[in-house]
C-alpha cells in the first residue's frame, strides 16, 4: 500500500477496516487541529499517531504478500511498478487540485494569501516538483502543498528499501538494521519524538514499517504453532482496544505535543494487528461489515484527498465572510478556520466527512483501481511476451 492497499487475503479484512477508520481519524484530527473550536479534546490531539498504524500495517501486508516473491532485480522492478501505480497517479491528480485551489484563492483576493494550516512558504513553487516527486520526507524542506503526502514519500522509500533487502541473503538482518536506524532517530535524535513529518519523517516510517515486517513474522510463527485462537479473540481485541485508548490519551501533552511515550506507538500497533488478524473476536467480525470494508477500500483516497477537501471548504467559507484567524502554533503564525460556534463546527464537520467519503469513492473507482489494473495487465502481458520469446528461442 501502499499501507492503504487492500490485502487480497480474506482473513485480513478486519485490518482493512482498521485502515479506513484510521484514515478517517487522521482526517478528523486535521479538521479539529486547524479550526478554532470547543472540541479539541486531549485524545483527538493524538490522532496523528494513526499514521504510524499505516506504516506498521504496510510492513505487515507487504511482507506477507512479497517476502517470498522477490528474488531477482526483475521482481524488484515489477514490485516498484505495482507500488508506483498504486500511489502516484492519485497523488499527482490531487497535487493538480491544489494548484487550482491555490490560484483561485490568490486570484479572488480573499483575506489571506494562503489558506488554513499554511505558512508563508507552504506554497512556494519550488516545493511543488519536489512534493510531486515524493521527496518531501527527507528534511530537504519544510512541509508544502499537500501536507499529509510526506507519509506517502516516506512509505515509497520503505518499499525501495524492503525490495532491495529481499535480494540479499541477509535480507532480514538488513531490514532489522534499517528498523533500528529509524528507531534510533525517533528515540534519540528527534526533538519532537515520533512526530516527524517533512522533517525526516522517513526515519519514522522505516521504524514503523520494519516493526510491521517483524509483526508478520510473529504472526506466521503463531500460525505455525496453531496458537492463533489464543491471541486473536474477543478478549484480546478488547484489551488491545483499551490499551490503544489509554495510550492515545497519555502519549501527547495537553497542548497536543508528542511525549516520549509516543515513540512506542508502532509496537502497540503491531500487537493490535496480530490480535485482529484472525477475525475470531466479536469486534473483528463487526469490522467485516460492508460499510467498514468500503471505508477500508477507500482509505488511501481518504488520506490523500482530505487536506484538499479541508482547505477548499475553509477557502469557500472565507470567500463569503472572514473565516480565518491567525494563531500561534509550533513556534510560528498559522491560519485556522474560525468555527468557534459549536453548531458551525459540527455542521462543517458533517459536510466535510460527507464530501470526503463521496470524493474518495469516486477517486478510488476512477483513479486508484483502474491504475492498479493497468499496472497488473502491463506486467502480465510483459511476462507473457517474455515467455513467448523464450519458447520461440528454444525451438
Secondary structure, DSSP 8 states (H G I E B T S, - for coil): --TTS--SSGGGHHHHHHHHHHHHHHHHHHHHHTEE-S---HHHHGGGGHHHHHHHHHHHHHHHHHTTT--SHHHHHHHHHHHHHHHHHHHHHHHHHHHHHHHHHHHHT-SSSS-TT--TTTT-HHHHHHHHTT-TTSSSS---SSGGGHHHHHHHHHHHHHHHHTTSTTHHHHHHHHHHHHHHIIIII-TTTT--STTTHHHHHHHHHHHHHHHHHHHHHHHHTT-HHHHSSHHHHHHHHHHHHHHHHHSB-TTS-B-GGGGGHHHHHHHHHHHHSS--SHHHHHTTSHHHHHHHHTHHHHHHHHHHHHHHHHHHHHHHS--EEEEEETTEEEEEEE--SHHHHHHHHHHHHHHHHHHHHHHIIIIIHHHHHHHHHHHHHHHHHHHHHHHHHH-
